[in-house]
Amino acid sequence: MVDIRPMKLEDWEELHMIDIEIFPDDPLEEESFRKWIGREGCFILLDDGQIAGHLIVARFGQDEGHLGRIGVAKIHQKRGFGSVLMEYAVNWFQKQGGIRQVHLYTQDFNVPAQTLYKKYGFEKTGTTWHFFVPYDSVSPRHEYSCQPIKNDEIEFVGEKFPELPAKQIRRYLLDKEYIVLTLKDHNSHILGACRFTPSFPGCFPFKITHTDCFDDFINGMKEFSLPEYNYVRATFTDLPELAKLCESRNYKLHHRLFKMSLSLE
């Protein structure tokens, strides 16, 4: 008998072993798991009482949804459980009300996953890169300054950078794990923004208007980084020129993902 229910604290050990098997390069951390189970949108798929898969979904910004994680244990694969979870996810987003579009990220080489997503109406809408950037590898121009976002800048940033909608920025600011940073020129014009997670350490989404801003933005993050880290993980979407810059510097590429989106309108 197949059933889907909310995640529980006691699921951690079994779920963690399954997650390591499915996502060896990006497994769940217990601290993140404990945060997730306190929120709506975290589910377990059971097959005759045994954990067979999991699903994490969430509202994003004003009218978007995010499918953050979906996986089926290898021993339970090829039994249609991926489709069961996808149907549950799409229905969950539809029931929330007001969600016009849902997005997810999938590895560029994971054709089976992409095929599953396309089955439910998702289409590729972008490419995301995730690079490890050492702080000592950049050459700051000192033309731009990096600083925490101000309340009166939230709406402007949300309009300028759609990947950081104003409502989502406010949610991030309620969580002490995150800092939302802006990059400004000497005239206080905002040319970049990101959600920075010092404990990761990383920035996603990371947005800049041109690559000349990059070194100053990365250099400015050192002030907000924890002392044990000498690098930052920069994750950005649809900035191929920045990807070329990172590649030319031989930065380590953690992954390249495809962004896929589903319209609910």
N, C-alpha and C positions, 0 to 999 in steps of 0.2 A: 504494500500500500504506500502510495506516494503522498507526501504532505509537505506544506510550506508553512513555517511559523517564524515569529521573531527570534533573533539570536538571544541567547542567554549566557550569563557569565560562565556557567559550567560547561559551555560548548568549547571553551578556548583550546584545551589541549588537543582534542580530536580535530577541531577546525584548523588549528595551526599546522598539524602534520599534513593535512590535505592541501592546505594553501602552499606550503613549501614545495610539495610535489607538483602543483599546477603552475606556480609562479616562482621558480627557484631564484630568479634575479630580482624579485621585488616582493618578498613575502610579507605577510601581515606582522606588525609588531604588537605586543600585548598592550602597550599603552594606547595605541590607536584603536585597538579592538575594544578596550574598555570605554573609550569615548564614544565609539560608534553605537554600542548597544544601548547607550542612553538616549539615542536619537531615533526618530522614526525613519524607517526605510532600510533596516538591516535584517536579512532573512536567512533562514537555513532550510535547505531541501532535505527531507528525510525519505529514505526508502526502507520500509519495514522497520522504522525506528532508528536506522543508522544514518549518520550524516553523509549525504551523497553530493552535496553542492551548497553554494552560498551565493547571495545576491546583495549588493549594496546600491541603493538609489537615493537621490536627494533632490530637493528643489534647489535651483540655482538662479540667483538674481530675482527679477520681478516675474518673468514669464517663461523661464527655461527649466529644464530638468537635466540631471547628470546621472548617467549610469556609471557608477564608479568601479564596480567589480562584479564579475559574474564568472563562476567556475564550477566544474563538475569533476569529482575525483576520478582518476584514470580508470579505476576498477568499475566505475559506474557509467563510463562514457559509451557512446554509440547505442544508447537506449532511449534517446529522445529527451533526456533531462535538460539539455541546453535549451531546447524549444519550450519546455515547461517553464523554465525560469524567465525566458524572454517574454513569453505571453504574460506572465505574472508582472514583469517589470512594466510593460507597455500599459497594461490595465491599471497599475498603480499610478502611473503618471496621468492617465486619462481621468482617474477619479479625484486627483488633487484639485482640479479646477484652475483655469487660468494659465496652464502650461501650454505654450504654443510650439515649442521645439525642445527636443531632447538630444543631447550629445554624449559621445563616449570616445575613448581613445583605445586603439588596438595596435599591436605590433605590426609593422609593415609586412613582415613575412608570414603572419598567421592567416593564411588563406582560409582555413576551415572556419575560424571565428568570423572573418569578414563575410563569408558566405552565409553564415547564420544571421548576422546583423542585416544583410541585404534582404534576406527572406522576410524580415519584419519591417522593411521600408527604409532602413538607414542607407545613406549615401555618403561617399567620401566628400568632405568639405574642406580639408586642409591637411597639412603635414606638420608634425611637431618634432623638435629635436631636443635632446637632453644631454648637455655637455658638463664635464667637470672642469671648472676654470680656477687654476691656482691664482691666489691674490698677487703673488709676486711676478706673474706672467704679463700683467697689464702695464701699459705706459700711460698714466693719466695725463690729460691735457690741462686739467684744473680749470676747464671752461664751464663745467656743470657741477651742481651740488646735489647730493643725495640726502633726503630728509623725510621724516614721517609725514604722512598726509595730514592736512588740516581739515577740520570739519567743513569749512566753506569751499573746499576743493573737491569734495567727494562727487558731487553731481557732474562737475566738469570732467573729471577723470573718467567717470562712468560713460559719458557720452563720447569722449575722445578715444577710449579704449574699450570696446564692447566686451572683451573678455574679462573685464573687471567692472561689471555693472554696479551701480551705486548701492543697490540693496545688498548685494553680496559683500561689498566692501564693509558695510556696516556690520554684517554678520562676522566677518573676519576680525573686526576691531573688538568684538565682544569676547573673543577667544585670546587669552594671553599667549598662546603658542605662536600667534602670527603678528607680523608688523606689515603695514601697507606703506611702501616707500614711493616717493616721487623723485624725479630727476628734473632739475630746473636750470635754465641758463641764467646769465647775469641780470636779465630783465625779468626774472621770475616766471618765464614762460615754461609750462610743463611739457617736457619732451619725452618722458618715460614714466613708467609706473610698474610696480610688481607687488605681489604678496610674498613676503620674505619669512621663512621659517628658520630661525637661528639654530634650532636643535637638529635640523635635518642634515646639513644646512643647505637651503635651496630657495630658489625664487621661481614661482609659477602661479599665474602666468607672468611672464617677463615681456614687457613691451617697450620698445624704443622707436622713435621716428626715423632715425638713421644710425648707421654703424659707428659714426664718429663719436656718438654718445657712450658707446659700450664700455670703454676702459674707465671713464670717469664714474659710471654707474657701479661697476664691479668694485672699483677702488673705494667708493663711498660706503659700500656695504660692510666693509671691515669694521667700522665703528659699531655696527649692530650685531656682528657675528660673535659667537662664543670663542674664547681664546684657544680652545683645543683644535680648532679648525683653521687650516691655512688655504682653504679653497671654498668655492661655492658651486652649487649645482644649478646651472641656468637652464630653464626649460621654456622654450618659446615656439610659437606657431606661426607659420607662413612668413618667416623672415629668412628666405634663402640666402640673401647676401650675408647675413650674420652667420648662418651655418657655414658658408664658404670661408668666412674669416676664422671661425673656430677650427675648421678643418686645416686651414693653412698654418695654424699655430700648433697643430697636432694635439689639440685637446682631446681627452678621452671621451668618446661617444658612448653614453650608457645605453641609449636606445633611440630609434626613430619610430615614431608612431603616426598612424593615420587618424585624423579626427573624422568621425562619422556622425551624421546628424539625421534626425527623424522629425518631420513636420507633423504636428497633430491637428493642424487647421484643416 
